[in-house]
Amino acid sequence: MRTRCAIPLLETFRSQCSLHALVGLHAREVCLQIREFRQIHLESTHPAQNHIQVSIGHRAAFAQPFATFKPFVDQGKHLFDPIRGGLAQLFLPGFGGDHARGAKEHAERLVDIGIQQRKPATGFSAGAGRGAAELRHDVAAGLVLATMLVPVGIAYAVASGVPGIYGLYATIIPLLAYALFGPSRIMVLGPDSSLAAVILAVILPLSGGDPMRAVALAGMMAVVSGTLCILAGVARLGFVTELLSKPIRYGYMNGIALTVLISQLPKLFGFSVAGDEPLRKLWEFAQALLAGKTNVVALLVGGATLALILLLKRSKRLPGVLIAVIGATVLVATLGLDAYGVSVLGALPQGLPAFAIPWITPADIVPVLMGGFAVAIVSFADTSVLSRTYAEKTASPVDPNQEMVGLGAANLAAGFFQGFPISSSSSRTPVAEAAGARTQLTSVVGAVAVALLLLLAPNLLQYLPNTALAAVVIAAALGLFEFADLRRIYRIQRWEFWLSIGCCIGVVVLGAIPGIGLAIGLAVIEFLWDGWRPDSAVLGRVKGINGYHDLARYPDARLIPGLVLFRWAAPLFFANAEWFYERALDAVAASPTPVRWLVITAEPVTSVDVTAADLVAKLDETLQAAGIELCFAEMKDPVQDKLKRFGLFSHLGAEVFFPTIGEAVNTYLRTYPEVAEIWKNRDNAA
C-alpha cells in the first residue's frame, strides 16, 4: 500500500531548499530528515506499525538508511545539466525522473517515489521488515540457479568460440555487477545463445584458432558493448530498441537461431567442419555427413541429451538442462565413452577470474566495434523485454535507462574479468523464479556457488561431453524461433512477413554483424515507406453521418460546389512532399465543379520540414495562379509554429488557418452565399 507524505513536506522542501542548497546537502542528512518526518507522519496515521522502511529510488534503507538523492535540476540552466542528471541516475540508481524536468516536478516525484512505504522496486533491495524466511528463499533459489549456471555457461562459451571455462568467468562477476546496478529484482544475466552467433562471427576469422586471442577479442567486445550501454543509459536512450519493429526483430532472431543451430550440428554428430559463414558450414556439414564422419556414440549421447531437455522443458520445477547434462556426464564417465571418440570438456583450471585488460591489435578495432555495437542492441532488446515481463509479474516498475546501465555494468565486468558479452537469460531467470527468488541475492548466491566450484572442485566437469553442450545450445536456439508470431503476421500483413523473412535470410547469408545493420536499414526503410506514400482522400458529406468522410469509402457522399476538402494522413517531410503536391493538384483536377477553395484537413499532419514547407509555398503559388485559395483546417499548434519559423504562416495569412473543418466550410459558405443557398437546398432535399 502506497503512503504519500503530506503536502507540508513538499512545501518545506520548496521553501527551505533552493536548487543550490539541495545540491550541497549531504545525502544522509536529507534522508534522515525525510525519515524523521515520515516516521512522525506514519505514527499519526499508522500507530501500530513498528517497522519503517524508507526507500529512496531503487535501493531501500536498512536500519540506518544511508540513502542518496538526485539533485533537482532545472532545464536549460547549464550545458552539463543533462550529463549530471544522467550520472546521478547511474551512481544513484532509480531515483528521480527525467533530468529535464523542473524543480517542482522533481520535488513532487521525491514525495511520490522516494518517501513512500512500498516493496523494494529493484534488485538488491531489502527493507527493515525483511525476515529470515525471505532470505532462505533467496539462498535456496541461488543454489538451484548455480546448478543451471554451470552447464549453460560452459555450453554458450563453446558456442561463442572460446574455451568453456570462460563461460563461468562470464557468469560470476557480471552477476554481482548486475545485482548492484540492475533494476530488475530477479532477472539473471549471463552468456546467452542469442549472442553466440554474433560473437562467433567476429572472433572466428580474427583469432586464427588461438583460444587466448579469441578470449581477448570477446572480452573487448564485452567492454565495447558495456560502454555503449552505459553511455546510452546515461543519455536516457532506453527507447532505441523500440525503433525496430516486431517483424524485423523476429526475422533477426530467427536468423540468429538458425545460425546457432547450424554451428552446433557438427558437434552434435561428433565431428568438426571448416568454414566461417553459416551456409558454407552447412554445406561442409552435409558433405561430412555423406562421407560417413558421424560418430554414432557421440550422436546417441547428444541426441539423448537434447531429447531429455526438450521433454523436461515444460516443467518449471525440474531443471531439465541440469538433469540431462549430469546424466550425459555420468554416462560418459562410467562407461568410458571418451575412448570411443566422444570428446569431453576436460579438467577446468582452478581459481577465480582475474582482472585483465583484453588487448587487441589495431586491425581488430573496426570489427570489434561493430560486433560490440551489435551485441549492445541485441542484448538490450532481449533484456528490456524480459525485464519488463518480470517487472509486471512482481509489480516493480523498471526504468529502461537504468536497465541499460545495469546491463552495461555487467558487460564491463565480464570484459575486464576474462569473460565475454552477456545478456539476460530467458532460461535461467524462470529457474530462479520457480525456485523462489525474491531479490538479486539469488544471483549473488549463484555466483558465489559457481566460484566455490572453481576453487574447490573444478574436476567435477572433466567428463562433460561436448556433444551434450551442443545439445544444450541447440535446445536454446530452438526456443529462439518465432514461428507462431510469424504466422500471425502472415495472416495480418503479408509485406511485413516477407520483410521478416528477408531479414532472416540476410543474417544467415551475410552473417550476424551485417545482419544487424540490415535489420536497422530495413527498419528505416519500413518507416520511410509508411510515410512516403501515405493515405490521402477527398472528403464529402454523407447522409446520416456527422462530419466529412472519404469519397472512396462513401461514393454517394455529396461535395460542396467549388470546395475541395483534401485529407493528408501523415507528417509532411522530404520523402512525401512531392507526392503531397501531386495528390493535392489531382484532387483539384478531379473536382466536378470549378474549384474556389482547397482546404487541407491537416489534423494527421504532426510535423513539417523545410522541403515540405517549400512545396506548400509552391502549391499556394500554383493555386493562386488558377484563382484558388489554399486553406488549412485542424492543423496542430506546434506545426503552425514551425510554419511561422519558416515564414510560411505570414506568407499564407493567418485567415486561411481554421480550427475545425466545420469552421472552414461555414466560412466558405459565408464567403459565397450563392453556394450556401445551393447547399442548403440540397440538404433540405436530402
DRENPA-615312 format. One record per residue (C-alpha): x, z, y; residue number from 1. Coordinates in nm, 3 decimals, decimal comma. Example, Ala and Ser with C-alpha at 12.3 -4.5 7.8 and 13.67 -1.06 7.14 Angstrom:
<atoms>
1,230	0,780	-0,450	1
1,367	0,714	-0,106	2
</atoms>
This chain:
<atoms>
0,000	0,000	0,000	1
0,146	-0,100	0,336	2
0,160	0,165	0,605	3
0,224	0,048	0,960	4
0,373	0,266	1,225	5
0,158	0,349	1,520	6
0,181	0,135	1,832	7
0,363	0,406	2,030	8
0,674	0,349	1,823	9
0,681	-0,013	1,924	10
0,628	0,083	2,288	11
0,911	0,335	2,258	12
1,145	0,062	2,141	13
1,028	-0,172	2,414	14
1,065	0,079	2,694	15
1,379	0,264	2,594	16
1,587	-0,005	2,428	17
1,682	-0,317	2,615	18
1,842	-0,608	2,439	19
2,196	-0,495	2,507	20
2,118	-0,135	2,428	21
1,979	-0,226	2,089	22
2,284	-0,436	2,010	23
2,506	-0,144	2,100	24
2,325	0,118	1,894	25
2,473	0,222	1,563	26
2,258	0,117	1,269	27
2,250	0,462	1,117	28
2,124	0,618	1,438	29
1,842	0,368	1,463	30
1,748	0,421	1,101	31
1,743	0,797	1,138	32
1,517	0,773	1,444	33
1,284	0,544	1,255	34
1,288	0,772	0,953	35
1,209	1,078	1,165	36
0,919	0,910	1,341	37
0,787	0,761	1,020	38
0,803	1,090	0,838	39
0,604	1,253	1,116	40
0,356	0,966	1,106	41
0,319	0,976	0,729	42
0,285	1,354	0,721	43
-0,003	1,325	0,962	44
-0,174	1,061	0,753	45
-0,049	1,144	0,402	46
0,046	1,513	0,399	47
0,054	1,531	0,021	48
0,332	1,275	-0,009	49
0,667	1,431	-0,095	50
0,899	1,128	-0,110	51
0,957	0,899	0,185	52
1,106	0,557	0,122	53
1,241	0,369	0,419	54
1,311	0,005	0,352	55
1,496	-0,198	0,612	56
1,462	-0,561	0,516	57
1,552	-0,609	0,154	58
1,763	-0,302	0,095	59
1,591	0,029	0,053	60
1,739	0,359	0,155	61
1,810	0,634	-0,094	62
1,848	0,999	0,001	63
2,013	0,945	0,338	64
1,940	0,588	0,438	65
2,231	0,405	0,592	66
2,030	0,104	0,699	67
2,120	-0,185	0,913	68
1,921	-0,388	1,152	69
1,928	-0,732	1,302	70
1,980	-0,729	1,680	71
1,698	-0,859	1,893	72
1,797	-1,200	2,024	73
1,619	-1,389	2,298	74
1,606	-1,761	2,263	75
1,848	-1,955	2,476	76
2,041	-1,655	2,609	77
2,375	-1,758	2,466	78
2,521	-2,056	2,287	79
2,623	-1,846	1,988	80
2,300	-1,653	1,951	81
2,177	-1,864	1,658	82
2,508	-1,809	1,482	83
2,491	-1,437	1,550	84
2,140	-1,427	1,411	85
2,245	-1,614	1,102	86
2,543	-1,389	1,041	87
2,321	-1,086	1,083	88
2,095	-1,232	0,818	89
2,398	-1,286	0,596	90
2,551	-0,941	0,625	91
2,226	-0,755	0,686	92
2,013	-0,939	0,437	93
1,645	-0,981	0,473	94
1,592	-0,802	0,799	95
1,404	-0,961	1,083	96
1,257	-1,301	1,133	97
1,381	-1,616	1,298	98
1,661	-1,562	1,546	99
1,494	-1,794	1,788	100
1,200	-1,561	1,845	101
1,180	-1,335	2,145	102
1,243	-0,965	2,154	103
0,874	-0,887	2,142	104
0,822	-1,071	1,815	105
1,131	-0,910	1,668	106
1,006	-0,566	1,759	107
0,671	-0,639	1,601	108
0,848	-0,761	1,287	109
1,052	-0,440	1,286	110
0,731	-0,242	1,275	111
0,571	-0,476	1,025	112
0,860	-0,510	0,779	113
1,130	-0,261	0,839	114
0,921	0,053	0,870	115
0,663	0,048	0,604	116
0,607	0,210	0,272	117
0,626	-0,053	0,004	118
0,808	-0,154	-0,307	119
1,157	-0,287	-0,258	120
1,142	-0,655	-0,178	121
1,456	-0,767	-0,350	122
1,733	-0,744	-0,586	123
1,915	-0,417	-0,588	124
1,658	-0,212	-0,404	125
1,556	0,126	-0,524	126
1,375	0,399	-0,344	127
1,399	0,771	-0,350	128
1,100	0,787	-0,578	129
1,253	0,568	-0,843	130
1,262	0,753	-1,171	131
1,480	0,757	-1,476	132
1,219	0,559	-1,667	133
1,275	0,252	-1,449	134
1,649	0,291	-1,480	135
1,615	0,294	-1,857	136
1,411	-0,026	-1,835	137
1,685	-0,200	-1,637	138
1,967	-0,074	-1,859	139
1,785	-0,179	-2,176	140
1,699	-0,518	-2,027	141
2,060	-0,563	-1,921	142
2,186	-0,504	-2,275	143
1,935	-0,752	-2,414	144
2,032	-1,001	-2,145	145
2,401	-0,967	-2,237	146
2,330	-1,094	-2,587	147
2,193	-1,410	-2,428	148
2,460	-1,449	-2,163	149
2,749	-1,482	-2,407	150
2,646	-1,779	-2,624	151
2,473	-1,966	-2,342	152
2,766	-1,920	-2,105	153
3,012	-2,049	-2,362	154
2,787	-2,344	-2,454	155
2,740	-2,459	-2,095	156
3,111	-2,421	-2,024	157
3,197	-2,654	-2,311	158
2,924	-2,895	-2,196	159
3,076	-2,890	-1,847	160
3,420	-2,988	-1,976	161
3,601	-2,652	-1,950	162
3,705	-2,405	-2,224	163
3,429	-2,174	-2,343	164
3,588	-1,854	-2,210	165
3,537	-1,973	-1,854	166
3,163	-1,971	-1,913	167
3,190	-1,593	-1,947	168
3,413	-1,576	-1,638	169
3,144	-1,770	-1,452	170
2,893	-1,509	-1,562	171
3,047	-1,170	-1,486	172
3,149	-1,172	-1,119	173
2,872	-1,410	-0,997	174
2,604	-1,182	-1,141	175
2,748	-0,893	-0,941	176
2,767	-1,107	-0,626	177
2,407	-1,217	-0,653	178
2,295	-0,859	-0,715	179
2,444	-0,772	-0,375	180
2,336	-1,074	-0,171	181
2,045	-1,236	-0,355	182
1,685	-1,173	-0,252	183
1,518	-1,202	-0,594	184
1,466	-0,881	-0,787	185
1,504	-1,010	-1,141	186
1,640	-1,364	-1,131	187
1,951	-1,425	-1,342	188
2,225	-1,666	-1,239	189
2,493	-1,828	-1,450	190
2,616	-2,157	-1,599	191
2,328	-2,398	-1,637	192
2,253	-2,718	-1,822	193
2,126	-2,894	-1,509	194
2,475	-2,872	-1,357	195
2,672	-2,963	-1,669	196
2,644	-3,338	-1,618	197
2,735	-3,312	-1,250	198
3,045	-3,101	-1,321	199
3,149	-3,317	-1,614	200
3,115	-3,636	-1,409	201
3,371	-3,503	-1,161	202
3,627	-3,323	-1,373	203
3,641	-3,553	-1,677	204
3,800	-3,855	-1,506	205
4,023	-3,637	-1,284	206
4,155	-3,381	-1,530	207
4,319	-3,625	-1,771	208
4,243	-3,397	-2,065	209
4,425	-3,099	-1,912	210
4,196	-2,794	-1,952	211
4,369	-2,595	-1,675	212
4,330	-2,882	-1,433	213
3,965	-2,909	-1,535	214
3,920	-2,538	-1,460	215
4,079	-2,578	-1,116	216
3,859	-2,876	-1,031	217
3,543	-2,699	-1,147	218
3,643	-2,385	-0,958	219
3,693	-2,576	-0,634	220
3,353	-2,742	-0,683	221
3,205	-2,393	-0,702	222
3,386	-2,296	-0,381	223
3,259	-2,607	-0,202	224
2,906	-2,553	-0,328	225
2,912	-2,184	-0,236	226
3,043	-2,253	0,112	227
2,780	-2,519	0,176	228
2,501	-2,290	0,056	229
2,616	-2,000	0,275	230
2,652	-2,222	0,581	231
2,309	-2,371	0,516	232
2,160	-2,024	0,476	233
2,318	-1,901	0,798	234
2,191	-2,213	0,976	235
1,847	-2,144	0,826	236
1,829	-2,475	0,642	237
1,647	-2,343	0,338	238
1,383	-2,611	0,383	239
1,616	-2,902	0,298	240
1,520	-2,915	-0,068	241
1,165	-2,989	0,038	242
1,283	-3,328	0,159	243
1,298	-3,457	-0,198	244
0,957	-3,547	-0,334	245
0,845	-3,431	-0,676	246
0,869	-3,777	-0,840	247
1,227	-3,811	-0,719	248
1,318	-3,460	-0,834	249
1,159	-3,531	-1,171	250
1,349	-3,857	-1,201	251
1,678	-3,692	-1,114	252
1,628	-3,403	-1,356	253
1,519	-3,640	-1,633	254
1,835	-3,839	-1,573	255
2,045	-3,522	-1,584	256
1,873	-3,410	-1,904	257
1,933	-3,748	-2,068	258
2,297	-3,743	-1,960	259
2,348	-3,393	-2,103	260
2,173	-3,494	-2,424	261
2,399	-3,798	-2,469	262
2,712	-3,591	-2,403	263
2,622	-3,334	-2,672	264
2,505	-3,565	-2,951	265
2,856	-3,639	-3,085	266
2,937	-3,266	-3,103	267
2,614	-3,203	-3,290	268
2,717	-3,463	-3,551	269
3,066	-3,317	-3,582	270
3,286	-3,578	-3,414	271
3,404	-3,679	-3,069	272
3,389	-4,008	-2,879	273
3,571	-4,163	-2,586	274
3,414	-4,271	-2,261	275
3,305	-4,102	-1,943	276
2,985	-4,286	-1,850	277
2,667	-4,192	-2,039	278
2,588	-4,547	-2,153	279
2,941	-4,606	-2,279	280
2,938	-4,270	-2,455	281
2,604	-4,358	-2,614	282
2,748	-4,690	-2,733	283
3,056	-4,516	-2,877	284
2,831	-4,261	-3,047	285
2,627	-4,535	-3,212	286
2,946	-4,711	-3,327	287
3,086	-4,388	-3,475	288
2,755	-4,315	-3,643	289
2,751	-4,658	-3,808	290
3,114	-4,612	-3,909	291
3,022	-4,301	-4,107	292
3,212	-4,045	-3,898	293
2,932	-3,789	-3,926	294
3,036	-3,450	-4,059	295
2,737	-3,365	-4,276	296
2,818	-2,993	-4,291	297
2,851	-2,969	-3,910	298
2,530	-3,166	-3,867	299
2,344	-2,932	-4,102	300
2,470	-2,625	-3,916	301
2,393	-2,774	-3,575	302
2,058	-2,915	-3,684	303
1,950	-2,583	-3,833	304
2,059	-2,402	-3,514	305
1,864	-2,646	-3,298	306
1,555	-2,623	-3,516	307
1,561	-2,242	-3,510	308
1,600	-2,234	-3,131	309
1,307	-2,470	-3,082	310
1,100	-2,278	-3,335	311
1,155	-1,945	-3,161	312
1,137	-2,088	-2,810	313
0,775	-1,987	-2,751	314
0,840	-1,627	-2,844	315
0,909	-1,411	-2,540	316
1,027	-1,115	-2,742	317
1,255	-1,285	-2,994	318
1,585	-1,415	-2,848	319
1,586	-1,747	-3,027	320
1,926	-1,860	-2,896	321
2,092	-1,535	-2,993	322
1,941	-1,532	-3,342	323
2,033	-1,894	-3,406	324
2,389	-1,859	-3,277	325
2,455	-1,537	-3,470	326
2,315	-1,697	-3,783	327
2,539	-2,002	-3,744	328
2,845	-1,786	-3,677	329
2,785	-1,563	-3,977	330
2,723	-1,867	-4,197	331
3,048	-2,035	-4,094	332
3,250	-1,713	-4,125	333
3,115	-1,605	-4,465	334
3,123	-1,946	-4,632	335
3,444	-2,062	-4,469	336
3,282	-2,379	-4,339	337
3,564	-2,433	-4,092	338
3,761	-2,559	-4,391	339
3,507	-2,840	-4,422	340
3,576	-2,973	-4,076	341
3,331	-2,759	-3,881	342
3,517	-2,689	-3,557	343
3,487	-2,335	-3,422	344
3,541	-2,172	-3,085	345
3,846	-1,972	-3,190	346
3,972	-1,642	-3,055	347
3,898	-1,571	-2,691	348
4,168	-1,434	-2,461	349
4,135	-1,063	-2,400	350
4,082	-0,938	-2,046	351
3,878	-0,998	-1,736	352
3,892	-1,290	-1,495	353
4,147	-1,250	-1,217	354
4,128	-1,365	-0,857	355
4,279	-1,712	-0,831	356
4,260	-1,991	-0,576	357
4,165	-2,317	-0,753	358
4,431	-2,554	-0,617	359
4,363	-2,927	-0,634	360
4,553	-3,236	-0,523	361
4,471	-3,434	-0,206	362
4,346	-3,721	-0,422	363
4,081	-3,489	-0,569	364
3,932	-3,377	-0,238	365
3,672	-3,651	-0,190	366
3,520	-3,646	-0,543	367
3,524	-3,264	-0,546	368
3,349	-3,250	-0,208	369
3,087	-3,497	-0,330	370
3,043	-3,303	-0,651	371
3,015	-2,973	-0,466	372
2,751	-3,121	-0,239	373
2,553	-3,248	-0,538	374
2,583	-2,910	-0,709	375
2,464	-2,731	-0,396	376
2,150	-2,944	-0,375	377
2,064	-2,930	-0,745	378
2,137	-2,560	-0,785	379
1,943	-2,457	-0,478	380
1,648	-2,677	-0,570	381
1,632	-2,513	-0,913	382
1,700	-2,165	-0,778	383
1,443	-2,183	-0,500	384
1,168	-2,296	-0,736	385
1,246	-2,026	-0,991	386
1,288	-1,763	-0,721	387
0,950	-1,843	-0,567	388
0,790	-1,833	-0,910	389
0,912	-1,482	-0,984	390
0,852	-1,370	-0,627	391
0,483	-1,445	-0,680	392
0,484	-1,255	-1,008	393
0,643	-0,947	-0,856	394
0,466	-0,972	-0,519	395
0,804	-0,964	-0,346	396
0,848	-1,232	-0,079	397
1,177	-1,420	-0,091	398
1,349	-1,570	0,212	399
1,477	-1,921	0,119	400
1,765	-1,886	0,364	401
1,874	-1,561	0,206	402
1,836	-1,731	-0,132	403
2,088	-1,989	-0,016	404
2,324	-1,714	0,092	405
2,289	-1,530	-0,239	406
2,346	-1,848	-0,439	407
2,643	-1,935	-0,219	408
2,799	-1,592	-0,261	409
2,762	-1,617	-0,639	410
2,926	-1,961	-0,645	411
3,211	-1,844	-0,422	412
3,268	-1,555	-0,661	413
3,266	-1,796	-0,954	414
3,515	-2,030	-0,785	415
3,764	-1,758	-0,692	416
3,741	-1,575	-1,025	417
3,817	-1,861	-1,265	418
3,457	-1,980	-1,303	419
3,269	-2,299	-1,223	420
2,943	-2,388	-1,042	421
2,639	-2,187	-1,144	422
2,269	-2,188	-1,077	423
1,955	-1,998	-1,166	424
1,862	-1,982	-1,529	425
1,516	-2,072	-1,650	426
1,610	-1,945	-1,998	427
1,787	-1,616	-1,924	428
1,555	-1,499	-1,645	429
1,246	-1,491	-1,873	430
1,454	-1,297	-2,127	431
1,535	-1,036	-1,863	432
1,174	-1,021	-1,751	433
1,040	-0,985	-2,106	434
1,295	-0,710	-2,173	435
1,155	-0,507	-1,884	436
1,384	-0,590	-1,590	437
1,282	-0,431	-1,261	438
1,577	-0,495	-1,031	439
1,916	-0,663	-1,022	440
2,056	-0,360	-1,200	441
1,967	-0,559	-1,512	442
2,216	-0,830	-1,415	443
2,478	-0,569	-1,332	444
2,441	-0,409	-1,675	445
2,455	-0,752	-1,840	446
2,773	-0,841	-1,653	447
2,936	-0,510	-1,747	448
2,841	-0,560	-2,113	449
3,000	-0,908	-2,118	450
3,310	-0,764	-1,952	451
3,335	-0,493	-2,216	452
3,309	-0,759	-2,487	453
3,608	-0,942	-2,341	454
3,803	-0,619	-2,309	455
3,726	-0,461	-2,644	456
3,615	-0,725	-2,894	457
3,699	-1,083	-2,788	458
3,747	-1,196	-3,151	459
3,382	-1,148	-3,242	460
3,309	-1,506	-3,142	461
3,602	-1,685	-3,301	462
3,386	-1,837	-3,579	463
3,116	-1,961	-3,343	464
3,075	-2,331	-3,439	465
3,091	-2,591	-3,164	466
2,801	-2,776	-3,322	467
2,585	-2,465	-3,265	468
2,694	-2,461	-2,899	469
2,592	-2,826	-2,874	470
2,254	-2,732	-3,022	471
2,209	-2,466	-2,751	472
2,278	-2,719	-2,475	473
2,056	-2,986	-2,635	474
1,769	-2,737	-2,658	475
1,812	-2,657	-2,289	476
1,831	-3,028	-2,198	477
1,508	-3,098	-2,384	478
1,345	-2,835	-2,167	479
1,452	-3,019	-1,853	480
1,244	-3,330	-1,925	481
0,929	-3,362	-1,716	482
0,700	-3,580	-1,928	483
0,363	-3,421	-1,858	484
0,403	-3,439	-1,482	485
0,525	-3,798	-1,503	486
0,214	-3,894	-1,699	487
0,002	-3,734	-1,428	488
0,193	-3,922	-1,156	489
0,148	-4,246	-1,350	490
-0,228	-4,194	-1,351	491
-0,241	-4,099	-0,984	492
0,008	-4,334	-0,817	493
0,199	-4,598	-1,010	494
0,462	-4,680	-0,749	495
0,581	-4,316	-0,732	496
0,606	-4,315	-1,111	497
0,833	-4,619	-1,105	498
1,028	-4,459	-0,822	499
1,093	-4,162	-1,051	500
1,192	-4,390	-1,339	501
1,430	-4,579	-1,109	502
1,594	-4,256	-1,003	503
1,633	-4,150	-1,367	504
1,793	-4,483	-1,463	505
2,022	-4,460	-1,162	506
2,152	-4,121	-1,273	507
2,213	-4,240	-1,630	508
2,372	-4,573	-1,533	509
2,564	-4,474	-1,220	510
2,638	-4,111	-1,307	511
2,522	-3,775	-1,179	512
2,712	-3,785	-0,848	513
2,593	-4,129	-0,733	514
2,255	-4,032	-0,878	515
2,205	-3,752	-0,624	516
2,293	-3,998	-0,347	517
2,045	-4,245	-0,492	518
1,778	-3,973	-0,506	519
1,833	-3,886	-0,139	520
1,833	-4,254	-0,044	521
1,508	-4,314	-0,231	522
1,355	-4,011	-0,060	523
1,441	-4,156	0,280	524
1,306	-4,498	0,179	525
0,987	-4,337	0,049	526
0,937	-4,155	0,379	527
1,005	-4,467	0,585	528
0,779	-4,678	0,364	529
0,485	-4,446	0,422	530
0,538	-4,472	0,796	531
0,648	-4,835	0,802	532
0,310	-4,986	0,718	533
0,059	-4,710	0,786	534
-0,316	-4,735	0,777	535
-0,489	-4,883	1,081	536
-0,853	-4,964	1,140	537
-1,115	-5,081	1,389	538
-1,388	-4,820	1,430	539
-1,761	-4,864	1,478	540
-2,081	-4,665	1,489	541
-2,258	-4,602	1,155	542
-2,629	-4,526	1,142	543
-2,697	-4,170	1,037	544
-2,331	-4,055	1,058	545
-2,181	-3,890	1,361	546
-1,861	-4,025	1,509	547
-1,689	-4,361	1,464	548
-1,576	-4,497	1,130	549
-1,364	-4,767	0,966	550
-1,529	-5,110	0,955	551
-1,353	-5,184	0,626	552
-1,543	-4,898	0,462	553
-1,863	-4,944	0,659	554
-1,915	-5,319	0,712	555
-2,256	-5,257	0,874	556
-2,106	-5,041	1,146	557
-2,201	-5,151	1,499	558
-1,943	-5,241	1,762	559
-1,982	-5,175	2,133	560
-1,959	-5,509	2,315	561
-1,624	-5,550	2,488	562
-1,478	-5,227	2,345	563
-1,232	-5,209	2,057	564
-1,164	-4,868	1,905	565
-0,835	-4,903	1,719	566
-0,711	-4,616	1,499	567
-0,340	-4,582	1,420	568
-0,281	-4,328	1,143	569
0,091	-4,246	1,171	570
0,364	-4,144	1,414	571
0,486	-4,430	1,632	572
0,855	-4,491	1,575	573
1,108	-4,773	1,547	574
1,013	-4,876	1,192	575
0,645	-4,941	1,264	576
0,641	-5,020	1,637	577
0,629	-5,397	1,590	578
0,359	-5,357	1,326	579
0,155	-5,145	1,566	580
0,188	-5,410	1,834	581
0,077	-5,688	1,599	582
-0,211	-5,493	1,446	583
-0,345	-5,395	1,789	584
-0,347	-5,758	1,905	585
-0,509	-5,862	1,575	586
-0,787	-5,610	1,638	587
-0,845	-5,757	1,984	588
-0,845	-6,113	1,848	589
-1,094	-6,021	1,574	590
-1,349	-5,880	1,818	591
-1,679	-6,074	1,812	592
-1,718	-6,027	2,191	593
-1,470	-6,067	2,478	594
-1,266	-5,751	2,499	595
-1,251	-5,541	2,817	596
-1,102	-5,220	2,681	597
-0,871	-5,147	2,386	598
-0,882	-4,776	2,305	599
-0,612	-4,643	2,072	600
-0,756	-4,344	1,885	601
-0,426	-4,156	1,869	602
-0,519	-3,827	1,706	603
-0,299	-3,903	1,396	604
-0,004	-4,001	1,621	605
0,224	-3,697	1,612	606
0,531	-3,849	1,774	607
0,657	-4,146	1,976	608
1,016	-4,260	2,006	609
1,183	-4,482	2,267	610
1,140	-4,804	2,066	611
0,769	-4,740	2,019	612
0,723	-4,646	2,385	613
0,875	-4,978	2,491	614
0,637	-5,160	2,256	615
0,340	-4,972	2,406	616
0,453	-5,085	2,751	617
0,482	-5,441	2,621	618
0,134	-5,417	2,468	619
-0,006	-5,297	2,801	620
0,154	-5,589	2,984	621
0,015	-5,837	2,729	622
-0,335	-5,692	2,755	623
-0,325	-5,673	3,134	624
-0,239	-6,041	3,146	625
-0,559	-6,105	2,948	626
-0,766	-5,876	3,169	627
-0,789	-5,599	2,907	628
-0,742	-5,229	2,981	629
-0,527	-5,024	2,736	630
-0,655	-4,669	2,687	631
-0,584	-4,375	2,458	632
-0,813	-4,112	2,308	633
-0,733	-3,779	2,140	634
-0,359	-3,806	2,200	635
-0,191	-3,470	2,150	636
-0,031	-3,296	2,446	637
0,324	-3,296	2,301	638
0,301	-3,673	2,255	639
0,177	-3,712	2,612	640
0,470	-3,502	2,726	641
0,704	-3,748	2,555	642
0,535	-4,037	2,729	643
0,586	-3,856	3,059	644
0,959	-3,822	2,989	645
0,973	-4,192	2,902	646
0,796	-4,278	3,231	647
0,515	-4,445	3,038	648
0,246	-4,194	3,132	649
0,275	-4,268	3,502	650
0,304	-4,640	3,430	651
-0,024	-4,647	3,239	652
-0,202	-4,394	3,462	653
-0,349	-4,057	3,370	654
-0,703	-4,201	3,390	655
-0,655	-4,405	3,068	656
-0,600	-4,094	2,857	657
-0,920	-3,937	2,724	658
-0,953	-3,609	2,534	659
-1,205	-3,750	2,281	660
-1,329	-4,084	2,155	661
-1,676	-3,995	2,278	662
-1,545	-3,939	2,631	663
-1,368	-4,275	2,623	664
-1,685	-4,451	2,506	665
-1,901	-4,278	2,770	666
-1,655	-4,369	3,045	667
-1,655	-4,730	2,930	668
-2,035	-4,741	2,930	669
-2,047	-4,588	3,278	670
-1,797	-4,848	3,398	671
-2,008	-5,135	3,257	672
-2,376	-5,043	3,297	673
-2,495	-5,375	3,157	674
-2,315	-5,298	2,830	675
-2,462	-4,949	2,834	676
-2,812	-5,098	2,860	677
-2,749	-5,333	2,566	678
-2,605	-5,047	2,362	679
-2,898	-4,821	2,447	680
-3,148	-5,086	2,339	681
-2,962	-5,132	2,011	682
-2,971	-4,760	1,949	683
-3,342	-4,750	2,014	684
-3,398	-5,047	1,786	685
-3,195	-4,881	1,516	686
</atoms>
